[in-house]
Amino acid sequence: MTKDIKYIGFFDVPSMNTNRVSSPAAVNKMNYICDAINNAGFNVLVISPSWRDDTKVGEVIFSKNEFSVHKAKKVIFCPTFRTMNKLMLKLKVVYSLLWLFFFMLLKIKKNEKVLVYHSPWLALPVLLAKKLKKFQLILEVEEIYGDVSSLHSYFDRLEDKIIRCADGYLLATDFLVNRVDQGKPNVIIYGSYERIERKSSPPDDGKIHLVYAGIIDSEKAGAFNAIESAMYLSDLYRMHIIGFGEVEKLLKRIEEINNDRGAGCKIVFDGSKSGDEFIEYCQTCHIGLSTQKMSGKYLDTSFPSKVLSYLSMGLCVVSGKIHCVEKSKIGHLLKYYTEDNPEQIATAIKETNLNLSVSSFQVISDLNDNFINEIILIFNDDQLLGNPR
């Protein structure tokens, strides 16, 4: 009988129009991990407490959604509803977390191994359910949220507690090992190791096309750093930005740069994309830009998922020289700049070897095989958590 692995996290299936609150980067990584679990010989049940995204058009009330993506992967969403009332929005969030808590109490068995995507929102219901049901928690830690931007000291304490209480870990960087209990099993997974076949190619227009894809925010400044580098690039280059967040601020600066540059590198913003549309868009470019700030406590504990995304689609990658990327098993595949200034970013872009992307596929394939083997070890019944491998 095939073993079922329960996987808890803020998940969505865009093609099903479920309109749940989620991060595209998180959903992409969860999908890859689900595929790896399937390839390791297990079924996977994704449990998503994600509530209704009220910014999207759709039905007013949802019952619990449960459906099969395929025979080895099922998804369960908590019941939710649409509201524009601030008080009801808070109640909707509380209800989702309560639903998750009672789901774990009713559906999870003692000593069962449960994979949870780490989030400050999930810490309390997961900790309470673990205390009562005594299941074994495999915590997927993509970053230490308190290092990035503390929500509140209460959430920081909960974050520390759930990390300490976990029985094993999936970790986004090698440096995160120093932040968890090193006597417990851990697996390093930088991002999706899926090689994506060619769906499109760059246009034959004699230009080198650059893309920044991801969250647009002033804190990490990835998109803003990228567009500033256009000031130092000729009209041989064309820069494409896709993503969501502080779009109005970005568009204003793009307009200023484009007007100022004249015949230089032009920048275009094409909104937010997902699924095959995202892949096809990125593959029309030669170089992917991972240009987040190079300063900040979070840098050693948060791996930029876009790096793996670009490489898996066959793009070259330009990145700031941050330790968690440089020292990783894919670190040698990137072109780095060493200072957070647009001229250095532009120089790294101009020095990028466009033929390097081909060699990345074998490295990613090897990482994929290794991860599947480690999944087998961590979820097998005879693999006792709490003991070093």
TILUMTOR-433567 format. One record per residue (C-alpha): residue number from 1; residue in one letter; x, z, y. Coordinates in nm, 2 decimals. Layout:
N
+-----+----+--------+--------+--------+
:   i : aa :      x :      z :      y :
+-----+----+--------+--------+--------+
: NUM :  A :      X :      Z :      Y :
...
+-----+----+--------+--------+--------+
This chain:
389
+-----+----+--------+--------+--------+
:   i : aa :      x :      z :      y :
+-----+----+--------+--------+--------+
:   1 :  M :   0.00 :   0.00 :   0.00 :
:   2 :  T :   0.14 :  -0.10 :   0.34 :
:   3 :  K :   0.21 :   0.19 :   0.57 :
:   4 :  D :   0.03 :   0.20 :   0.91 :
:   5 :  I :   0.23 :   0.30 :   1.22 :
:   6 :  K :   0.04 :   0.43 :   1.52 :
:   7 :  Y :   0.18 :   0.32 :   1.86 :
:   8 :  I :   0.05 :   0.49 :   2.17 :
:   9 :  G :   0.10 :   0.35 :   2.52 :
:  10 :  F :  -0.06 :   0.18 :   2.82 :
:  11 :  F :  -0.13 :  -0.15 :   2.66 :
:  12 :  D :  -0.33 :  -0.46 :   2.75 :
:  13 :  V :  -0.41 :  -0.80 :   2.60 :
:  14 :  P :  -0.44 :  -1.04 :   2.90 :
:  15 :  S :  -0.58 :  -1.32 :   2.68 :
:  16 :  M :  -0.87 :  -1.10 :   2.58 :
:  17 :  N :  -0.97 :  -1.03 :   2.95 :
:  18 :  T :  -0.98 :  -0.65 :   2.88 :
:  19 :  N :  -0.85 :  -0.58 :   3.24 :
:  20 :  R :  -0.67 :  -0.26 :   3.16 :
:  21 :  V :  -0.41 :  -0.09 :   3.38 :
:  22 :  S :  -0.07 :  -0.17 :   3.24 :
:  23 :  S :   0.28 :  -0.30 :   3.33 :
:  24 :  P :   0.35 :  -0.66 :   3.22 :
:  25 :  A :   0.71 :  -0.56 :   3.13 :
:  26 :  A :   0.59 :  -0.26 :   2.92 :
:  27 :  V :   0.33 :  -0.48 :   2.75 :
:  28 :  N :   0.59 :  -0.74 :   2.67 :
:  29 :  K :   0.83 :  -0.48 :   2.52 :
:  30 :  M :   0.55 :  -0.32 :   2.32 :
:  31 :  N :   0.45 :  -0.66 :   2.18 :
:  32 :  Y :   0.80 :  -0.72 :   2.07 :
:  33 :  I :   0.83 :  -0.37 :   1.91 :
:  34 :  C :   0.49 :  -0.44 :   1.73 :
:  35 :  D :   0.64 :  -0.76 :   1.59 :
:  36 :  A :   0.95 :  -0.58 :   1.48 :
:  37 :  I :   0.74 :  -0.31 :   1.30 :
:  38 :  N :   0.55 :  -0.59 :   1.13 :
:  39 :  N :   0.87 :  -0.77 :   1.03 :
:  40 :  A :   1.00 :  -0.44 :   0.89 :
:  41 :  G :   0.70 :  -0.44 :   0.65 :
:  42 :  F :   0.46 :  -0.20 :   0.83 :
:  43 :  N :   0.12 :  -0.25 :   0.99 :
:  44 :  V :   0.08 :  -0.13 :   1.35 :
:  45 :  L :  -0.22 :   0.02 :   1.52 :
:  46 :  V :  -0.18 :   0.02 :   1.90 :
:  47 :  I :  -0.38 :   0.30 :   2.07 :
:  48 :  S :  -0.42 :   0.24 :   2.45 :
:  49 :  P :  -0.57 :   0.50 :   2.68 :
:  50 :  S :  -0.55 :   0.25 :   2.96 :
:  51 :  W :  -0.84 :   0.27 :   3.20 :
:  52 :  R :  -1.02 :  -0.02 :   3.37 :
:  53 :  D :  -0.82 :  -0.20 :   3.65 :
:  54 :  D :  -1.08 :  -0.20 :   3.93 :
:  55 :  T :  -0.90 :  -0.47 :   4.12 :
:  56 :  K :  -1.00 :  -0.73 :   3.86 :
:  57 :  V :  -1.34 :  -0.89 :   3.82 :
:  58 :  G :  -1.53 :  -0.81 :   3.50 :
:  59 :  E :  -1.80 :  -0.61 :   3.34 :
:  60 :  V :  -1.91 :  -0.28 :   3.50 :
:  61 :  I :  -1.91 :  -0.07 :   3.18 :
:  62 :  F :  -1.69 :  -0.10 :   2.87 :
:  63 :  S :  -1.75 :   0.06 :   2.53 :
:  64 :  K :  -1.45 :   0.13 :   2.32 :
:  65 :  N :  -1.28 :  -0.20 :   2.24 :
:  66 :  E :  -1.13 :  -0.24 :   1.89 :
:  67 :  F :  -1.01 :  -0.56 :   1.75 :
:  68 :  S :  -0.74 :  -0.72 :   1.53 :
:  69 :  V :  -0.47 :  -0.93 :   1.69 :
:  70 :  H :  -0.38 :  -1.04 :   1.34 :
:  71 :  K :  -0.41 :  -0.88 :   1.00 :
:  72 :  A :  -0.10 :  -0.65 :   1.05 :
:  73 :  K :  -0.17 :  -0.55 :   1.42 :
:  74 :  K :  -0.48 :  -0.38 :   1.55 :
:  75 :  V :  -0.56 :  -0.25 :   1.90 :
:  76 :  I :  -0.79 :   0.03 :   2.01 :
:  77 :  F :  -0.88 :   0.08 :   2.38 :
:  78 :  C :  -1.05 :   0.39 :   2.51 :
:  79 :  P :  -1.40 :   0.36 :   2.66 :
:  80 :  T :  -1.39 :   0.30 :   3.04 :
:  81 :  F :  -1.59 :   0.18 :   3.33 :
:  82 :  R :  -1.55 :   0.01 :   3.67 :
:  83 :  T :  -1.58 :   0.21 :   3.99 :
:  84 :  M :  -1.46 :   0.19 :   4.35 :
:  85 :  N :  -1.54 :   0.56 :   4.41 :
:  86 :  K :  -1.22 :   0.77 :   4.45 :
:  87 :  L :  -1.37 :   1.08 :   4.28 :
:  88 :  M :  -1.50 :   0.87 :   3.99 :
:  89 :  L :  -1.16 :   0.70 :   3.96 :
:  90 :  K :  -1.00 :   1.04 :   3.91 :
:  91 :  L :  -1.26 :   1.13 :   3.65 :
:  92 :  K :  -1.20 :   0.80 :   3.47 :
:  93 :  V :  -0.83 :   0.88 :   3.44 :
:  94 :  V :  -0.90 :   1.23 :   3.32 :
:  95 :  Y :  -1.15 :   1.10 :   3.07 :
:  96 :  S :  -0.90 :   0.85 :   2.93 :
:  97 :  L :  -0.64 :   1.12 :   2.87 :
:  98 :  L :  -0.90 :   1.35 :   2.71 :
:  99 :  W :  -1.01 :   1.06 :   2.48 :
: 100 :  L :  -0.65 :   1.02 :   2.37 :
: 101 :  F :  -0.61 :   1.39 :   2.30 :
: 102 :  F :  -0.92 :   1.40 :   2.08 :
: 103 :  F :  -0.83 :   1.07 :   1.91 :
: 104 :  M :  -0.49 :   1.22 :   1.81 :
: 105 :  L :  -0.66 :   1.54 :   1.68 :
: 106 :  L :  -0.91 :   1.34 :   1.47 :
: 107 :  K :  -0.70 :   1.05 :   1.35 :
: 108 :  I :  -0.34 :   1.17 :   1.31 :
: 109 :  K :  -0.22 :   1.36 :   1.01 :
: 110 :  K :   0.03 :   1.64 :   0.97 :
: 111 :  N :   0.39 :   1.51 :   0.95 :
: 112 :  E :   0.27 :   1.16 :   1.03 :
: 113 :  K :   0.53 :   0.96 :   1.24 :
: 114 :  V :   0.38 :   0.84 :   1.56 :
: 115 :  L :   0.55 :   0.62 :   1.82 :
: 116 :  V :   0.47 :   0.69 :   2.18 :
: 117 :  Y :   0.57 :   0.49 :   2.49 :
: 118 :  H :   0.70 :   0.76 :   2.73 :
: 119 :  S :   0.49 :   0.81 :   3.04 :
: 120 :  P :   0.44 :   1.11 :   3.27 :
: 121 :  W :   0.06 :   1.06 :   3.23 :
: 122 :  L :   0.08 :   1.09 :   2.85 :
: 123 :  A :   0.30 :   1.39 :   2.82 :
: 124 :  L :   0.04 :   1.66 :   2.83 :
: 125 :  P :  -0.21 :   1.52 :   2.58 :
: 126 :  V :   0.07 :   1.42 :   2.34 :
: 127 :  L :   0.24 :   1.76 :   2.36 :
: 128 :  L :  -0.09 :   1.95 :   2.31 :
: 129 :  A :  -0.19 :   1.73 :   2.01 :
: 130 :  K :   0.16 :   1.76 :   1.86 :
: 131 :  K :   0.14 :   2.14 :   1.88 :
: 132 :  L :  -0.19 :   2.15 :   1.70 :
: 133 :  K :  -0.15 :   1.87 :   1.45 :
: 134 :  K :   0.23 :   1.90 :   1.38 :
: 135 :  F :   0.29 :   1.52 :   1.37 :
: 136 :  Q :   0.64 :   1.38 :   1.41 :
: 137 :  L :   0.69 :   1.22 :   1.75 :
: 138 :  I :   0.91 :   0.91 :   1.80 :
: 139 :  L :   0.94 :   0.88 :   2.17 :
: 140 :  E :   1.02 :   0.55 :   2.33 :
: 141 :  V :   1.21 :   0.63 :   2.65 :
: 142 :  E :   1.25 :   0.34 :   2.88 :
: 143 :  E :   1.36 :   0.55 :   3.18 :
: 144 :  I :   1.37 :   0.91 :   3.31 :
: 145 :  Y :   1.09 :   0.90 :   3.56 :
: 146 :  G :   1.22 :   1.20 :   3.75 :
: 147 :  D :   1.54 :   1.00 :   3.82 :
: 148 :  V :   1.35 :   0.71 :   3.97 :
: 149 :  S :   1.08 :   0.88 :   4.18 :
: 150 :  S :   0.94 :   1.22 :   4.10 :
: 151 :  L :   0.56 :   1.24 :   4.10 :
: 152 :  H :   0.56 :   1.62 :   4.11 :
: 153 :  S :   0.77 :   1.90 :   3.98 :
: 154 :  Y :   0.50 :   1.97 :   3.72 :
: 155 :  F :   0.54 :   1.62 :   3.58 :
: 156 :  D :   0.92 :   1.66 :   3.58 :
: 157 :  R :   0.89 :   1.97 :   3.37 :
: 158 :  L :   0.65 :   1.80 :   3.13 :
: 159 :  E :   0.89 :   1.51 :   3.10 :
: 160 :  D :   1.18 :   1.73 :   3.01 :
: 161 :  K :   0.96 :   1.91 :   2.76 :
: 162 :  I :   0.83 :   1.61 :   2.58 :
: 163 :  I :   1.18 :   1.46 :   2.55 :
: 164 :  R :   1.31 :   1.79 :   2.40 :
: 165 :  C :   1.02 :   1.81 :   2.16 :
: 166 :  A :   1.05 :   1.46 :   2.02 :
: 167 :  D :   1.17 :   1.42 :   1.66 :
: 168 :  G :   1.33 :   1.08 :   1.72 :
: 169 :  Y :   1.38 :   0.83 :   1.99 :
: 170 :  L :   1.38 :   0.46 :   2.08 :
: 171 :  L :   1.61 :   0.44 :   2.39 :
: 172 :  A :   1.64 :   0.17 :   2.65 :
: 173 :  T :   2.01 :   0.23 :   2.72 :
: 174 :  D :   2.32 :   0.36 :   2.55 :
: 175 :  F :   2.36 :   0.62 :   2.82 :
: 176 :  L :   2.02 :   0.77 :   2.75 :
: 177 :  V :   2.17 :   0.92 :   2.43 :
: 178 :  N :   2.33 :   1.18 :   2.65 :
: 179 :  R :   1.99 :   1.29 :   2.79 :
: 180 :  V :   1.82 :   1.36 :   2.45 :
: 181 :  D :   1.89 :   1.57 :   2.15 :
: 182 :  Q :   2.18 :   1.40 :   1.98 :
: 183 :  G :   2.11 :   1.57 :   1.65 :
: 184 :  K :   1.79 :   1.36 :   1.61 :
: 185 :  P :   1.77 :   0.99 :   1.50 :
: 186 :  N :   1.78 :   0.74 :   1.78 :
: 187 :  V :   1.77 :   0.36 :   1.81 :
: 188 :  I :   1.89 :   0.17 :   2.12 :
: 189 :  I :   1.66 :  -0.12 :   2.22 :
: 190 :  Y :   1.74 :  -0.28 :   2.56 :
: 191 :  G :   1.43 :  -0.51 :   2.55 :
: 192 :  S :   1.28 :  -0.79 :   2.36 :
: 193 :  Y :   1.52 :  -0.96 :   2.12 :
: 194 :  E :   1.29 :  -1.24 :   2.05 :
: 195 :  R :   1.44 :  -1.59 :   2.10 :
: 196 :  I :   1.18 :  -1.80 :   2.29 :
: 197 :  E :   1.17 :  -2.16 :   2.21 :
: 198 :  R :   1.18 :  -2.42 :   2.49 :
: 199 :  K :   0.84 :  -2.48 :   2.64 :
: 200 :  S :   0.97 :  -2.65 :   2.96 :
: 201 :  S :   1.30 :  -2.75 :   3.13 :
: 202 :  P :   1.44 :  -2.76 :   3.48 :
: 203 :  P :   1.34 :  -3.07 :   3.68 :
: 204 :  D :   1.59 :  -3.35 :   3.70 :
: 205 :  D :   1.62 :  -3.32 :   4.08 :
: 206 :  G :   1.99 :  -3.25 :   4.12 :
: 207 :  K :   1.92 :  -2.89 :   4.23 :
: 208 :  I :   2.01 :  -2.56 :   4.06 :
: 209 :  H :   1.69 :  -2.35 :   4.03 :
: 210 :  L :   1.70 :  -1.97 :   4.06 :
: 211 :  V :   1.42 :  -1.73 :   3.96 :
: 212 :  Y :   1.35 :  -1.37 :   4.03 :
: 213 :  A :   1.06 :  -1.24 :   3.81 :
: 214 :  G :   0.93 :  -0.89 :   3.83 :
: 215 :  I :   0.80 :  -0.60 :   4.04 :
: 216 :  I :   0.84 :  -0.65 :   4.42 :
: 217 :  D :   0.92 :  -0.32 :   4.58 :
: 218 :  S :   1.14 :  -0.18 :   4.85 :
: 219 :  E :   1.27 :   0.10 :   4.64 :
: 220 :  K :   1.47 :  -0.10 :   4.38 :
: 221 :  A :   1.47 :  -0.40 :   4.62 :
: 222 :  G :   1.53 :  -0.66 :   4.35 :
: 223 :  A :   1.33 :  -0.94 :   4.50 :
: 224 :  F :   1.44 :  -0.85 :   4.86 :
: 225 :  N :   1.81 :  -0.86 :   4.76 :
: 226 :  A :   1.75 :  -1.20 :   4.59 :
: 227 :  I :   1.59 :  -1.37 :   4.89 :
: 228 :  E :   1.86 :  -1.24 :   5.13 :
: 229 :  S :   2.13 :  -1.42 :   4.92 :
: 230 :  A :   1.96 :  -1.75 :   5.00 :
: 231 :  M :   2.11 :  -1.72 :   5.35 :
: 232 :  Y :   2.45 :  -1.80 :   5.18 :
: 233 :  L :   2.34 :  -2.08 :   4.95 :
: 234 :  S :   2.33 :  -2.45 :   5.03 :
: 235 :  D :   2.04 :  -2.69 :   4.97 :
: 236 :  L :   2.19 :  -2.75 :   4.62 :
: 237 :  Y :   1.99 :  -2.44 :   4.53 :
: 238 :  R :   1.62 :  -2.36 :   4.52 :
: 239 :  M :   1.49 :  -2.00 :   4.47 :
: 240 :  H :   1.16 :  -1.91 :   4.30 :
: 241 :  I :   1.00 :  -1.57 :   4.32 :
: 242 :  I :   0.72 :  -1.45 :   4.09 :
: 243 :  G :   0.58 :  -1.10 :   4.06 :
: 244 :  F :   0.35 :  -0.84 :   4.21 :
: 245 :  G :   0.38 :  -0.55 :   4.45 :
: 246 :  E :   0.48 :  -0.56 :   4.82 :
: 247 :  V :   0.39 :  -0.93 :   4.84 :
: 248 :  E :   0.30 :  -0.94 :   5.21 :
: 249 :  K :   0.63 :  -0.79 :   5.32 :
: 250 :  L :   0.82 :  -1.03 :   5.10 :
: 251 :  L :   0.63 :  -1.34 :   5.22 :
: 252 :  K :   0.70 :  -1.24 :   5.58 :
: 253 :  R :   1.07 :  -1.23 :   5.51 :
: 254 :  I :   1.07 :  -1.55 :   5.31 :
: 255 :  E :   0.91 :  -1.73 :   5.60 :
: 256 :  E :   1.18 :  -1.60 :   5.84 :
: 257 :  I :   1.46 :  -1.70 :   5.60 :
: 258 :  N :   1.32 :  -2.05 :   5.54 :
: 259 :  N :   1.27 :  -2.11 :   5.91 :
: 260 :  D :   1.62 :  -1.99 :   5.99 :
: 261 :  R :   1.80 :  -2.18 :   5.72 :
: 262 :  G :   1.69 :  -2.53 :   5.81 :
: 263 :  A :   1.83 :  -2.75 :   5.54 :
: 264 :  G :   1.97 :  -2.47 :   5.32 :
: 265 :  C :   1.83 :  -2.30 :   5.01 :
: 266 :  K :   1.46 :  -2.29 :   5.03 :
: 267 :  I :   1.25 :  -2.00 :   4.88 :
: 268 :  V :   0.91 :  -2.03 :   4.72 :
: 269 :  F :   0.68 :  -1.76 :   4.61 :
: 270 :  D :   0.43 :  -1.85 :   4.33 :
: 271 :  G :   0.24 :  -1.53 :   4.26 :
: 272 :  S :   0.22 :  -1.34 :   3.94 :
: 273 :  K :   0.24 :  -1.50 :   3.60 :
: 274 :  S :   0.21 :  -1.39 :   3.24 :
: 275 :  G :   0.22 :  -1.52 :   2.88 :
: 276 :  D :   0.31 :  -1.88 :   2.82 :
: 277 :  E :   0.27 :  -1.96 :   3.19 :
: 278 :  F :   0.54 :  -1.70 :   3.27 :
: 279 :  I :   0.77 :  -1.85 :   3.00 :
: 280 :  E :   0.72 :  -2.21 :   3.11 :
: 281 :  Y :   0.78 :  -2.12 :   3.48 :
: 282 :  C :   1.10 :  -1.93 :   3.41 :
: 283 :  Q :   1.23 :  -2.21 :   3.19 :
: 284 :  T :   1.21 :  -2.46 :   3.47 :
: 285 :  C :   1.50 :  -2.26 :   3.62 :
: 286 :  H :   1.87 :  -2.24 :   3.54 :
: 287 :  I :   1.96 :  -1.89 :   3.65 :
: 288 :  G :   1.76 :  -1.56 :   3.64 :
: 289 :  L :   1.83 :  -1.30 :   3.90 :
: 290 :  S :   1.85 :  -0.92 :   3.82 :
: 291 :  T :   1.93 :  -0.80 :   4.17 :
: 292 :  Q :   1.79 :  -0.44 :   4.19 :
: 293 :  K :   1.99 :  -0.19 :   4.40 :
: 294 :  M :   2.32 :  -0.08 :   4.25 :
: 295 :  S :   2.28 :   0.28 :   4.37 :
: 296 :  G :   2.05 :   0.55 :   4.23 :
: 297 :  K :   2.03 :   0.82 :   3.97 :
: 298 :  Y :   1.81 :   0.60 :   3.75 :
: 299 :  L :   2.07 :   0.33 :   3.69 :
: 300 :  D :   2.22 :   0.48 :   3.37 :
: 301 :  T :   1.88 :   0.56 :   3.21 :
: 302 :  S :   1.68 :   0.25 :   3.30 :
: 303 :  F :   1.77 :  -0.09 :   3.15 :
: 304 :  P :   1.64 :  -0.39 :   3.36 :
: 305 :  S :   1.41 :  -0.56 :   3.10 :
: 306 :  K :   1.42 :  -0.89 :   3.29 :
: 307 :  V :   1.79 :  -0.94 :   3.17 :
: 308 :  L :   1.68 :  -0.97 :   2.81 :
: 309 :  S :   1.37 :  -1.17 :   2.92 :
: 310 :  Y :   1.59 :  -1.43 :   3.10 :
: 311 :  L :   1.84 :  -1.45 :   2.81 :
: 312 :  S :   1.58 :  -1.49 :   2.55 :
: 313 :  M :   1.43 :  -1.79 :   2.74 :
: 314 :  G :   1.77 :  -1.96 :   2.76 :
: 315 :  L :   1.86 :  -1.88 :   3.12 :
: 316 :  C :   2.19 :  -1.77 :   3.26 :
: 317 :  V :   2.18 :  -1.43 :   3.43 :
: 318 :  V :   2.33 :  -1.29 :   3.75 :
: 319 :  S :   2.32 :  -0.91 :   3.78 :
: 320 :  G :   2.47 :  -0.63 :   3.97 :
: 321 :  K :   2.75 :  -0.46 :   3.78 :
: 322 :  I :   2.57 :  -0.15 :   3.67 :
: 323 :  H :   2.71 :   0.05 :   3.38 :
: 324 :  C :   2.41 :   0.04 :   3.14 :
: 325 :  V :   2.41 :  -0.34 :   3.15 :
: 326 :  E :   2.79 :  -0.40 :   3.16 :
: 327 :  K :   2.86 :  -0.16 :   2.87 :
: 328 :  S :   2.57 :  -0.29 :   2.66 :
: 329 :  K :   2.60 :  -0.53 :   2.36 :
: 330 :  I :   2.49 :  -0.82 :   2.59 :
: 331 :  G :   2.70 :  -0.72 :   2.88 :
: 332 :  H :   2.95 :  -1.00 :   2.83 :
: 333 :  L :   2.68 :  -1.27 :   2.86 :
: 334 :  L :   2.61 :  -1.20 :   3.23 :
: 335 :  K :   2.77 :  -1.30 :   3.56 :
: 336 :  Y :   2.82 :  -0.99 :   3.79 :
: 337 :  Y :   2.85 :  -0.91 :   4.15 :
: 338 :  T :   3.00 :  -0.57 :   4.25 :
: 339 :  E :   2.85 :  -0.49 :   4.59 :
: 340 :  D :   2.49 :  -0.48 :   4.71 :
: 341 :  N :   2.52 :  -0.75 :   4.97 :
: 342 :  P :   2.37 :  -1.10 :   4.98 :
: 343 :  E :   2.70 :  -1.28 :   5.03 :
: 344 :  Q :   2.84 :  -1.13 :   4.70 :
: 345 :  I :   2.51 :  -1.22 :   4.52 :
: 346 :  A :   2.54 :  -1.57 :   4.64 :
: 347 :  T :   2.90 :  -1.60 :   4.53 :
: 348 :  A :   2.81 :  -1.48 :   4.18 :
: 349 :  I :   2.53 :  -1.74 :   4.17 :
: 350 :  K :   2.77 :  -2.02 :   4.27 :
: 351 :  E :   3.03 :  -1.91 :   4.01 :
: 352 :  T :   2.78 :  -1.90 :   3.72 :
: 353 :  N :   2.87 :  -2.11 :   3.42 :
: 354 :  L :   2.54 :  -2.29 :   3.34 :
: 355 :  N :   2.66 :  -2.37 :   2.99 :
: 356 :  L :   2.69 :  -2.00 :   2.89 :
: 357 :  S :   2.32 :  -1.95 :   2.81 :
: 358 :  V :   2.35 :  -2.13 :   2.47 :
: 359 :  S :   2.58 :  -1.87 :   2.33 :
: 360 :  S :   2.34 :  -1.58 :   2.40 :
: 361 :  F :   2.09 :  -1.68 :   2.13 :
: 362 :  Q :   2.31 :  -1.57 :   1.84 :
: 363 :  V :   2.38 :  -1.23 :   2.00 :
: 364 :  I :   2.01 :  -1.18 :   2.06 :
: 365 :  S :   1.93 :  -1.28 :   1.70 :
: 366 :  D :   2.18 :  -1.03 :   1.56 :
: 367 :  L :   2.03 :  -0.75 :   1.78 :
: 368 :  N :   1.69 :  -0.84 :   1.65 :
: 369 :  D :   1.80 :  -0.81 :   1.28 :
: 370 :  N :   1.97 :  -0.48 :   1.35 :
: 371 :  F :   1.67 :  -0.34 :   1.52 :
: 372 :  I :   1.43 :  -0.43 :   1.23 :
: 373 :  N :   1.67 :  -0.26 :   0.99 :
: 374 :  E :   1.68 :   0.06 :   1.20 :
: 375 :  I :   1.29 :   0.06 :   1.23 :
: 376 :  I :   1.28 :   0.06 :   0.85 :
: 377 :  L :   1.51 :   0.36 :   0.84 :
: 378 :  I :   1.33 :   0.56 :   1.11 :
: 379 :  F :   0.98 :   0.51 :   0.97 :
: 380 :  N :   1.04 :   0.52 :   0.59 :
: 381 :  D :   0.89 :   0.83 :   0.42 :
: 382 :  D :   1.23 :   0.94 :   0.28 :
: 383 :  Q :   1.39 :   0.93 :   0.63 :
: 384 :  L :   1.37 :   1.29 :   0.75 :
: 385 :  L :   1.35 :   1.33 :   1.12 :
: 386 :  G :   1.55 :   1.61 :   1.28 :
: 387 :  N :   1.86 :   1.52 :   1.09 :
: 388 :  P :   2.13 :   1.29 :   1.23 :
: 389 :  R :   2.15 :   0.95 :   1.05 :
+-----+----+--------+--------+--------+
